[in-house]
Amino acid sequence: MAHDIRQDSWKQLAGKEAARLVQDNMLVGLGTGSTANCFIFALAERIQQGLRVAGTVSSSRASQELAASLGIPVTTLDTHPELDLYVDGADEIDPQLQLLKGAGGALLREKIVATSSQRFIVIADVTKQVDRLGSKFPVPVETAPFALEPVRRRLQALGTTPRLRQVDGKTFVTENGNVILDCAFADGIANPEELDARLHAIVGVVETGLFLNIAAQVIIGGPEGIITLP
């Protein structure tokens, strides 16, 4: 249990550090998950202290509801299609700042918000750093339900055994009405860019959890405090 508490404090460190980067009148993208929530709480604190943000766009309903409950102004990409900053967590981060995301199921909206922002800042605790993507987590592949079986077969041909994501005994459905096939690779992913291109070439695949060449900076909280990469 002590480990979890330490991990939570590391996430909070990273969240507070990222909140310091928000300036008056910025449009800010809010990520999804426990680490992103640390940033949302830290941002609310700064707003209470007088920071003014022009609006926030969330990558999930949960994040939007949390932001609204804390008095953070919320908007949409329809109103503000270009954001200044997006802050979100990651499930894995490799030395090249390539990411694996989507354990929470919000990968499509997260990637939309990330690529609609001038800067994407990743916040994480030290346990998220890996030498090779796919070491600890499977690659989530968001899939149109109509294409489930054809996509599954094509994924198997790439050397993975896709598992349809279930939550509480039911098929998990994303906020976009899609399903997720979690694809584990026994030795991790040797070439993330090649794999991502192959996955996107499969008709019926909507998006993948490989976030490549998108992150501008990574803020990592750990026992020594804050590390910022690059």
C-alpha positions as CSV (number, residue, x, y, z in Angstrom):
1,M,0.0,0.0,0.0
2,A,2.9,2.4,0.8
3,H,4.0,2.1,-2.8
4,D,0.7,3.3,-4.1
5,I,0.7,6.3,-1.8
6,R,4.2,7.2,-3.0
7,Q,3.1,6.8,-6.6
8,D,0.2,9.1,-6.0
9,S,2.5,11.8,-4.5
10,W,4.8,11.5,-7.6
11,K,1.8,12.0,-9.9
12,Q,0.7,15.1,-7.8
13,L,4.2,16.5,-8.1
14,A,4.1,16.2,-11.9
15,G,0.6,17.6,-12.1
16,K,1.5,20.7,-10.1
17,E,4.6,21.2,-12.2
18,A,2.6,21.1,-15.4
19,A,0.0,23.5,-13.9
20,R,2.7,26.1,-13.5
21,L,3.1,26.2,-17.3
22,V,-0.4,27.4,-17.8
23,Q,-0.6,31.2,-18.5
24,D,-3.4,33.7,-18.4
25,N,-6.0,33.4,-21.3
26,M,-4.6,30.0,-22.5
27,L,-6.9,27.4,-24.0
28,V,-6.0,24.1,-22.2
29,G,-6.7,20.5,-23.1
30,L,-7.4,18.1,-20.2
31,G,-6.4,14.5,-20.3
32,T,-8.0,11.4,-18.8
33,G,-7.0,9.2,-15.9
34,S,-5.6,9.4,-12.4
35,T,-2.5,11.4,-13.4
36,A,-4.4,13.8,-15.6
37,N,-6.8,14.4,-12.6
38,C,-3.8,15.5,-10.5
39,F,-3.2,18.3,-13.1
40,I,-6.9,19.2,-13.2
41,F,-6.9,19.6,-9.4
42,A,-3.6,21.7,-9.6
43,L,-5.1,23.9,-12.3
44,A,-8.2,24.5,-10.2
45,E,-6.0,25.6,-7.4
46,R,-4.2,28.1,-9.7
47,I,-7.6,29.4,-10.9
48,Q,-8.6,30.0,-7.3
49,Q,-5.4,32.0,-6.8
50,G,-6.3,34.2,-9.8
51,L,-5.2,32.5,-13.0
52,R,-7.6,33.1,-15.8
53,V,-8.0,30.4,-18.5
54,A,-10.0,31.1,-21.7
55,G,-11.4,27.6,-21.6
56,T,-10.6,23.8,-21.3
57,V,-11.4,20.9,-23.6
58,S,-11.5,17.5,-22.1
59,S,-10.7,14.2,-23.7
60,S,-13.5,12.4,-21.8
61,R,-16.8,13.1,-20.0
62,A,-15.2,12.2,-16.7
63,S,-12.5,14.9,-17.0
64,Q,-15.0,17.5,-18.2
65,E,-17.3,16.7,-15.3
66,L,-14.4,17.0,-12.8
67,A,-13.2,20.3,-14.3
68,A,-16.7,21.8,-14.2
69,S,-17.2,20.6,-10.6
70,L,-14.0,22.5,-9.6
71,G,-15.0,25.7,-11.3
72,I,-12.7,25.3,-14.4
73,P,-14.3,26.9,-17.5
74,V,-15.1,24.2,-20.1
75,T,-15.5,24.6,-23.9
76,T,-15.4,22.4,-27.0
77,L,-13.2,21.9,-30.1
78,D,-16.2,23.1,-32.1
79,T,-15.8,26.5,-30.4
80,H,-12.0,26.4,-30.0
81,P,-10.5,24.0,-32.5
82,E,-6.9,25.1,-31.6
83,L,-5.6,24.8,-28.1
84,D,-2.4,26.2,-26.5
85,L,-1.5,23.3,-24.3
86,Y,-2.6,19.7,-23.7
87,V,-1.6,17.9,-20.5
88,D,-2.2,14.2,-20.1
89,G,-0.6,11.1,-18.6
90,A,0.7,8.0,-20.4
91,D,0.9,4.3,-19.6
92,E,4.4,3.9,-21.0
93,I,7.1,6.4,-22.1
94,D,10.2,5.3,-24.0
95,P,13.6,7.1,-24.2
96,Q,12.5,8.8,-27.4
97,L,9.4,10.2,-25.7
98,Q,7.2,7.9,-27.7
99,L,4.1,6.9,-25.7
100,L,1.7,4.1,-25.2
101,K,-1.7,5.3,-24.0
102,G,-5.3,4.1,-23.8
103,A,-5.5,1.9,-20.7
104,G,-8.5,4.1,-19.7
105,G,-10.1,3.8,-23.1
106,A,-10.1,7.4,-24.2
107,L,-7.3,7.1,-26.7
108,L,-9.1,8.5,-29.8
109,R,-10.3,11.7,-28.0
110,E,-6.9,12.0,-26.3
111,K,-5.1,11.9,-29.7
112,I,-7.6,14.4,-31.2
113,V,-7.0,16.9,-28.3
114,A,-3.2,16.3,-28.4
115,T,-2.9,17.0,-32.1
116,S,-5.2,20.1,-31.8
117,S,-2.8,21.6,-29.3
118,Q,0.4,23.6,-29.9
119,R,2.2,21.7,-27.1
120,F,1.5,18.3,-25.6
121,I,3.0,17.9,-22.2
122,V,3.0,14.4,-20.7
123,I,2.9,14.0,-16.9
124,A,3.8,10.7,-15.3
125,D,5.4,9.0,-12.3
126,V,8.7,7.1,-12.7
127,T,7.1,3.7,-13.1
128,K,5.8,4.7,-16.5
129,Q,9.3,4.9,-18.1
130,V,10.2,1.8,-20.2
131,D,13.1,0.9,-22.5
132,R,10.7,-0.4,-25.1
133,L,7.0,0.3,-25.7
134,G,4.7,-2.7,-25.2
135,S,6.9,-4.0,-22.3
136,K,4.1,-3.7,-19.7
137,F,1.0,-2.8,-21.5
138,P,-0.8,-4.1,-24.6
139,V,-1.4,-1.7,-27.5
140,P,-5.1,-0.6,-27.5
141,V,-6.6,-0.6,-31.0
142,E,-9.9,1.2,-31.2
143,T,-12.0,-0.6,-33.7
144,A,-15.4,-0.1,-35.4
145,P,-17.7,-2.9,-34.0
146,F,-18.9,-3.8,-37.5
147,A,-15.2,-4.7,-38.5
148,L,-14.4,-6.6,-35.3
149,E,-13.7,-10.0,-36.7
150,P,-11.9,-8.9,-39.9
151,V,-9.7,-6.6,-37.8
152,R,-9.0,-9.3,-35.2
153,R,-7.8,-11.6,-38.0
154,R,-5.5,-9.0,-39.5
155,L,-4.1,-8.2,-36.1
156,Q,-3.3,-11.9,-35.5
157,A,-1.4,-11.9,-38.8
158,L,0.9,-9.2,-37.2
159,G,1.9,-11.6,-34.5
160,T,-0.4,-10.6,-31.6
161,T,-3.3,-12.3,-29.9
162,P,-5.9,-9.5,-29.7
163,R,-8.2,-9.5,-26.6
164,L,-11.5,-7.7,-26.8
165,R,-11.5,-5.4,-23.8
166,Q,-14.1,-6.3,-21.1
167,V,-15.0,-4.3,-18.1
168,D,-17.1,-6.0,-15.4
169,G,-17.9,-8.9,-17.7
170,K,-19.2,-6.7,-20.5
171,T,-17.6,-5.5,-23.7
172,F,-16.1,-2.1,-23.1
173,V,-17.5,0.5,-25.5
174,T,-15.7,3.8,-25.9
175,E,-17.4,7.2,-25.8
176,N,-17.3,7.1,-29.6
177,G,-19.3,3.8,-29.7
178,N,-16.3,1.7,-30.7
179,V,-14.6,-1.4,-29.1
180,I,-11.0,-1.9,-28.1
181,L,-8.8,-4.8,-29.1
182,D,-5.8,-5.0,-26.7
183,C,-2.7,-6.3,-28.5
184,A,0.2,-7.7,-26.5
185,F,3.5,-8.2,-28.1
186,A,5.7,-10.8,-26.3
187,D,9.0,-8.9,-26.6
188,G,7.6,-5.4,-26.7
189,I,7.5,-3.3,-29.9
190,A,10.8,-3.2,-31.8
191,N,9.6,-0.5,-34.3
192,P,6.6,1.5,-33.1
193,E,6.3,3.6,-36.2
194,E,6.2,0.6,-38.5
195,L,3.7,-1.1,-36.3
196,D,1.5,2.0,-36.1
197,A,1.5,2.4,-39.9
198,R,0.5,-1.3,-40.3
199,L,-2.3,-0.9,-37.8
200,H,-3.6,2.2,-39.4
201,A,-3.6,0.4,-42.8
202,I,-6.2,-2.1,-41.5
203,V,-9.7,-0.9,-42.6
204,G,-11.9,-0.8,-39.5
205,V,-9.2,0.4,-37.2
206,V,-10.2,3.8,-35.9
207,E,-7.1,4.7,-33.8
208,T,-4.2,3.2,-31.9
209,G,-2.7,3.8,-28.5
210,L,0.7,4.5,-30.0
211,F,1.3,8.3,-29.6
212,L,4.4,8.9,-31.7
213,N,6.2,12.2,-32.3
214,I,3.5,14.1,-30.5
215,A,4.8,14.8,-27.0
216,A,6.8,18.1,-26.7
217,Q,7.9,17.5,-23.1
218,V,7.6,14.9,-20.4
219,I,7.4,15.8,-16.7
220,I,8.2,12.9,-14.4
221,G,7.6,12.8,-10.7
222,G,9.7,10.4,-8.6
223,P,11.5,9.9,-5.3
224,E,14.1,12.6,-6.3
225,G,11.4,15.1,-7.2
226,I,10.8,16.3,-10.8
227,I,12.6,15.3,-14.0
228,T,11.8,17.1,-17.2
229,L,12.6,15.6,-20.6
230,P,14.0,16.7,-22.9
